[in-house]
C-alpha cells in the first residue's frame, strides 16, 4: 500500500496528551486535575466503552480547544499532528480541520493570528516532512451566528493560497432541531468560487432528522465530501444521490463506535458493505487519533478483521483519499 491518506481529523483530537499537558502549563491554564494521568483521561475517550453521546465528546473538546487557544499553541499543535501522523502511520496526505473562533477565547485573541499560526505550523511541518502533502480546513459551527460563520469563510478564502484547502460546518444542532443549511449556502458558494473544497459534517447521528439533513446538504450545498454520512446506509435514494454526485464520505469507524453513532461492530460491517454494494465512495479516517486512542492503521485492521472491507477495497479507499484531498496541487473545486 502506498502512503496513507487521512482526510477527517480534528486538530483538537490529533495532539498527544503530553504535548497538550506542556502547552497548558506554558500558558498558565488552570486545569481541574494536577496529575498527568488524570489529565490524559480528561482529554481523551479513555473508557473503552466510549462516551454516552456526542454532547459528552464536546466536553472533551472543550479542554483541548481551550489549551489550543493561542497562536503558539495552534502552531505547535498543527506541527505536531502532521509530524506524528507521518512518523507513526506513514500518512502522506493529511488534512487537519479546526474552528479558529473556538481558539480565540471569545475574541480576546486576534483571529488572524490564530489562523496564521496554524499556517506557520503547516509550513514548518512541510520543511521537516516534504513527503507529506498537508492542508487545513476551517470549520463553521451550527451554534454560531450567520456573521460568525461568514467571517470564518472570509478568512478561509483569504488564505486559500496559503494552505487552507477547504471549509466545513460542524457542532451540535441548536435544541437538537433540524439545522437550516440554506443559511450557510451563500458562504459555501463563495468558498467554492475561490477554489476551496467543501466538506460538511452530516449524517453521523440524529436518526430520521440526520438522514433528512444528508439530502438537504446534497441539494443545497453540493459538497465534495461529507464528514461521516453513515446514516445514508440502507437508504436507496440517498445512496443513489451520493453515487451520482460522486460525493466522498469520510468514515471514522472507531469514533462512530465510541460515540454510539454505530451500536456495534456488526453495524460497522453492515454500513461498509451497503456502501460498497451501492457504489458509494468513501475513505477511512480516525476523527482524531489521540483523543480516540486509535490510529489510521488500527482502523484499517479493524475493517479487515470484521470482514467489512477486503484488502483490495481498503487499498481503493486509501487511493480515493489521496484523490479526494483538498490539498493544493491535487484537488480542483468544481467550477461554479
C-alpha positions as CSV (number, residue, x, y, z in Angstrom):
1,X,0.0,0.0,0.0
2,X,1.2,3.5,-0.8
3,X,1.4,6.2,1.9
4,X,-1.8,6.5,3.8
5,X,-4.3,9.4,3.3
6,X,-6.4,10.8,6.2
7,X,-8.9,13.5,5.4
8,X,-11.0,13.7,8.5
9,X,-9.2,14.5,11.7
10,X,-9.8,17.4,14.1
11,X,-6.9,19.4,15.4
12,X,-8.4,19.2,18.9
13,X,-8.2,15.4,18.8
14,X,-4.9,15.0,17.0
15,X,-2.3,16.2,19.5
16,X,-0.9,13.8,22.1
17,X,-1.7,14.3,25.7
18,X,1.9,15.0,26.7
19,X,2.1,17.9,24.3
20,X,-1.2,19.3,25.4
21,X,-0.1,19.0,29.1
22,X,3.0,21.1,28.4
23,X,1.1,23.7,26.4
24,X,-1.5,24.0,29.2
25,X,1.3,24.7,31.7
26,X,3.2,27.0,29.4
27,X,0.1,29.2,29.1
28,X,-0.9,29.1,32.8
29,X,-4.2,27.4,32.1
30,X,-6.0,26.4,35.3
31,X,-6.7,22.7,34.9
32,X,-9.2,20.7,37.1
33,X,-6.6,18.0,37.7
34,X,-3.0,18.1,38.9
35,X,-1.8,14.6,37.9
36,X,-0.7,13.9,34.3
37,X,-2.6,10.6,34.1
38,X,-5.8,12.3,35.2
39,X,-5.3,14.9,32.5
40,X,-4.8,12.2,29.9
41,X,-8.2,10.8,30.9
42,X,-9.6,14.3,30.7
43,X,-8.6,15.0,27.1
44,X,-9.2,11.5,25.5
45,X,-12.0,9.0,25.3
46,X,-10.3,6.9,28.0
47,X,-13.2,4.5,28.6
48,X,-13.1,1.7,26.0
49,X,-16.9,1.6,26.2
50,X,-16.8,5.2,24.7
51,X,-18.9,8.2,25.7
52,X,-22.7,8.4,26.1
53,X,-23.2,10.7,23.2
54,X,-21.7,13.5,21.0
55,X,-22.5,16.1,23.7
56,X,-20.1,14.2,26.0
57,X,-17.5,14.3,23.4
58,X,-17.9,18.1,23.1
59,X,-16.9,18.3,26.8
60,X,-13.6,16.7,26.0
61,X,-13.1,19.1,23.1
62,X,-13.8,22.0,25.5
63,X,-10.4,21.3,27.1
64,X,-8.4,20.6,24.0
65,X,-9.7,23.7,22.3
66,X,-9.1,25.8,25.4
67,X,-5.5,24.6,25.5
68,X,-5.0,25.4,21.8
69,X,-6.4,28.9,22.2
70,X,-3.2,30.9,21.5
71,X,-1.1,31.4,18.4
72,X,1.9,29.4,19.8
73,X,-0.4,26.5,20.9
74,X,-2.1,26.3,17.5
75,X,1.2,26.4,15.7
76,X,2.7,23.7,17.9
77,X,-0.4,21.6,17.5
78,X,-0.5,21.6,13.7
79,X,3.2,20.9,13.5
80,X,3.0,18.0,16.0
81,X,-0.1,16.5,14.4
82,X,1.5,16.4,10.9
83,X,4.8,15.1,12.0
84,X,3.3,12.5,14.3
85,X,1.0,11.2,11.5
86,X,3.9,10.6,9.2
87,X,6.2,9.1,11.8
88,X,3.8,6.7,13.3
89,X,1.4,5.9,10.4
90,X,3.2,6.8,7.2
91,X,0.5,9.2,6.3
92,X,1.5,11.2,3.2
93,X,-1.8,13.1,2.6
94,X,-3.3,14.7,5.7
95,X,-5.9,17.3,6.3
96,X,-6.4,18.9,9.8
97,X,-9.7,20.8,10.5
98,X,-10.4,23.2,13.2
99,X,-12.6,26.2,14.1
100,X,-10.4,29.2,14.7
101,X,-13.2,31.1,16.6
102,X,-13.1,28.3,19.2
103,X,-9.4,29.1,19.8
104,X,-9.5,32.9,20.2
105,X,-11.1,33.0,23.7
106,X,-14.3,34.7,22.5
107,X,-12.5,37.5,20.7
108,X,-9.7,38.0,23.3
109,X,-7.2,36.6,20.8
110,X,-6.9,38.0,17.2
111,X,-8.5,35.6,14.8
112,X,-5.9,36.3,12.0
113,X,-3.1,35.5,14.4
114,X,-4.7,32.1,15.2
115,X,-5.1,31.2,11.5
116,X,-1.6,32.4,10.5
117,X,-0.2,30.5,13.4
118,X,-1.8,27.3,12.0
119,X,-0.3,28.1,8.6
120,X,3.1,28.5,10.2
121,X,2.8,25.1,11.8
122,X,1.9,23.7,8.4
123,X,4.9,25.4,6.8
124,X,7.3,24.1,9.5
125,X,6.0,20.6,9.1
126,X,6.3,20.8,5.3
127,X,10.0,21.7,5.7
128,X,10.6,18.7,8.0
129,X,8.4,16.2,6.2
130,X,8.4,17.0,2.5
131,X,6.9,13.6,1.8
132,X,3.6,14.8,3.3
133,X,1.0,16.8,1.5
134,X,-0.9,18.5,4.3
135,X,-3.6,21.1,4.4
136,X,-6.0,22.8,6.7
137,X,-9.8,23.1,6.7
138,X,-11.6,25.9,8.6
139,X,-14.8,25.0,10.3
140,X,-18.0,26.9,10.7
141,X,-20.3,25.9,13.6
142,X,-24.0,25.3,13.7
143,X,-24.3,27.1,17.0
144,X,-22.7,30.3,15.6
145,X,-24.4,33.4,14.2
146,X,-24.5,33.8,10.5
147,X,-22.0,36.6,10.7
148,X,-19.6,34.5,12.7
149,X,-19.7,31.8,10.0
150,X,-19.3,34.4,7.3
151,X,-16.1,35.6,8.9
152,X,-14.7,32.1,9.1
153,X,-15.3,31.6,5.4
154,X,-13.9,35.0,4.5
155,X,-10.7,34.1,6.4
156,X,-10.5,30.8,4.6
157,X,-10.9,32.4,1.2
158,X,-8.3,35.0,2.0
159,X,-5.8,32.2,2.9
160,X,-6.8,29.8,0.0
161,X,-3.3,30.1,-1.5
162,X,-1.5,29.6,1.8
163,X,-2.6,26.1,2.9
164,X,-6.3,26.5,3.7
165,X,-7.9,23.9,1.3
166,X,-11.5,23.8,2.3
167,X,-14.4,24.6,4.7
168,X,-16.7,22.6,6.9
169,X,-19.5,23.1,9.3
170,X,-20.0,21.0,12.4
171,X,-21.2,21.4,16.0
172,X,-24.5,20.4,17.7
173,X,-27.8,21.5,16.3
174,X,-29.4,24.2,18.5
175,X,-32.0,22.5,20.5
176,X,-31.3,19.3,18.6
177,X,-33.7,20.6,15.9
178,X,-33.0,20.2,12.2
179,X,-30.4,22.7,11.0
180,X,-31.2,25.1,8.1
181,X,-28.3,24.6,5.7
182,X,-29.6,27.3,3.4
183,X,-28.3,29.8,6.0
184,X,-24.8,29.0,5.0
185,X,-25.4,28.4,1.3
186,X,-24.0,31.8,0.2
187,X,-20.8,31.3,2.2
188,X,-20.3,27.8,0.7
189,X,-20.8,29.2,-2.8
190,X,-18.2,31.9,-2.0
191,X,-15.7,29.3,-0.8
192,X,-16.3,27.1,-3.9
193,X,-15.8,30.1,-6.2
194,X,-12.5,30.7,-4.5
195,X,-11.4,27.1,-5.3
196,X,-11.9,25.8,-1.8
197,X,-13.2,22.3,-1.2
198,X,-16.5,21.8,0.7
199,X,-17.0,19.0,3.2
200,X,-19.9,19.0,5.6
201,X,-20.4,17.2,8.9
202,X,-23.8,15.4,8.5
203,X,-25.5,12.1,8.8
204,X,-23.5,10.9,11.8
205,X,-26.4,10.7,14.3
206,X,-29.9,12.0,14.8
207,X,-31.9,9.3,13.2
208,X,-34.5,10.5,10.7
209,X,-33.5,14.1,11.2
210,X,-29.9,13.3,10.5
211,X,-30.9,11.3,7.4
212,X,-33.0,14.0,6.1
213,X,-30.2,16.5,6.5
214,X,-28.0,14.5,4.2
215,X,-30.5,15.0,1.4
216,X,-30.8,18.7,2.1
217,X,-27.0,19.1,2.2
218,X,-26.6,17.4,-1.1
219,X,-29.2,19.5,-2.7
220,X,-28.4,22.9,-1.2
221,X,-24.7,22.9,-0.6
222,X,-23.4,20.5,-3.3
223,X,-20.5,19.3,-1.2
224,X,-17.4,17.5,-2.5
225,X,-17.3,15.3,0.6
226,X,-19.4,14.5,3.7
227,X,-18.0,14.1,7.2
228,X,-19.4,10.7,8.3
229,X,-22.6,10.3,6.4
230,X,-23.2,6.8,7.7
231,X,-27.0,7.3,8.1
232,X,-27.2,7.1,4.3
233,X,-26.5,3.4,4.5
234,X,-29.6,1.4,3.6
235,X,-31.4,4.4,2.1
236,X,-31.6,3.6,-1.6
237,X,-32.4,7.2,-2.7
238,X,-29.6,8.8,-0.6
239,X,-27.1,6.2,-1.8
240,X,-28.1,6.8,-5.4
241,X,-27.7,10.6,-4.9
242,X,-24.3,10.1,-3.3
243,X,-23.2,7.8,-6.1
244,X,-24.4,10.1,-8.9
245,X,-22.9,13.2,-7.3
246,X,-19.6,11.4,-6.7
247,X,-19.5,12.7,-3.1
248,X,-16.9,11.0,-1.0
249,X,-17.8,10.0,2.6
250,X,-15.2,10.4,5.4
251,X,-16.0,7.5,7.6
252,X,-14.4,7.1,11.1
253,X,-15.3,3.6,12.4
254,X,-13.8,3.6,15.9
255,X,-15.1,7.2,16.5
256,X,-18.6,6.0,15.5
257,X,-18.4,3.1,17.9
258,X,-17.1,5.2,20.8
259,X,-19.8,7.9,20.4
260,X,-22.6,5.2,19.9
261,X,-23.3,6.5,16.4
262,X,-23.0,2.8,15.5
263,X,-24.1,0.4,18.1
264,X,-21.6,-2.4,17.5
265,X,-19.0,-3.9,15.1
266,X,-21.7,-5.7,13.1
267,X,-23.3,-2.4,12.3
268,X,-19.9,-1.1,11.1
269,X,-19.6,-4.1,8.8
270,X,-23.1,-3.6,7.5
271,X,-22.6,0.1,6.7
272,X,-19.5,-0.5,4.7
273,X,-21.0,-3.5,2.8
274,X,-24.0,-1.3,1.9
275,X,-21.8,1.4,0.6
276,X,-19.6,-0.9,-1.4
277,X,-22.6,-2.8,-2.9
278,X,-24.2,0.5,-3.9
279,X,-21.2,2.2,-5.3
280,X,-20.9,4.9,-2.7
281,X,-17.4,6.4,-2.5
282,X,-15.7,6.7,0.9
283,X,-12.4,7.0,2.6
284,X,-11.3,5.9,6.1
285,X,-10.2,8.3,8.9
286,X,-9.9,8.5,12.7
287,X,-11.8,11.7,13.6
288,X,-8.9,12.5,16.0
289,X,-6.4,9.7,16.6
290,X,-5.1,10.9,20.0
291,X,-8.5,11.6,21.5
292,X,-10.0,8.4,20.2
293,X,-6.9,6.4,21.2
294,X,-6.7,4.9,17.7
295,X,-4.6,5.4,14.6
296,X,-5.3,5.0,10.9
297,X,-3.7,1.6,10.6
298,X,-5.8,0.4,13.5
299,X,-8.9,1.5,11.6
300,X,-7.8,-0.5,8.5
301,X,-7.0,-3.6,10.5
302,X,-10.4,-3.3,12.3
303,X,-12.3,-3.2,9.0
304,X,-10.3,-6.1,7.7
305,X,-10.9,-8.2,10.8
306,X,-14.6,-7.5,10.7
307,X,-14.9,-8.5,7.0
308,X,-16.2,-5.0,6.4
309,X,-13.7,-4.5,3.6
310,X,-11.2,-6.7,1.7
311,X,-7.6,-5.7,1.4
312,X,-8.2,-4.6,-2.1
313,X,-11.2,-2.5,-1.0
314,X,-9.0,-0.9,1.7
315,X,-6.4,0.0,-0.9
316,X,-9.1,1.5,-3.1
317,X,-10.5,3.6,-0.2
318,X,-7.0,4.8,0.6
319,X,-6.3,5.8,-3.0
320,X,-9.6,7.6,-3.1
321,X,-8.4,9.6,0.0
322,X,-5.4,10.9,-1.9
323,X,-7.5,11.7,-4.9
324,X,-10.3,13.5,-2.9
325,X,-7.9,15.6,-0.9
326,X,-8.3,19.4,-0.9
327,X,-4.6,19.9,-0.6
328,X,-3.4,22.3,-3.3
329,X,-1.9,20.6,-6.4
330,X,-4.3,17.7,-6.1
331,X,-7.9,18.9,-5.8
332,X,-9.7,21.3,-8.1
333,X,-13.1,22.5,-6.9
334,X,-15.9,22.2,-9.4
335,X,-16.4,25.3,-11.4
336,X,-19.4,27.4,-10.5
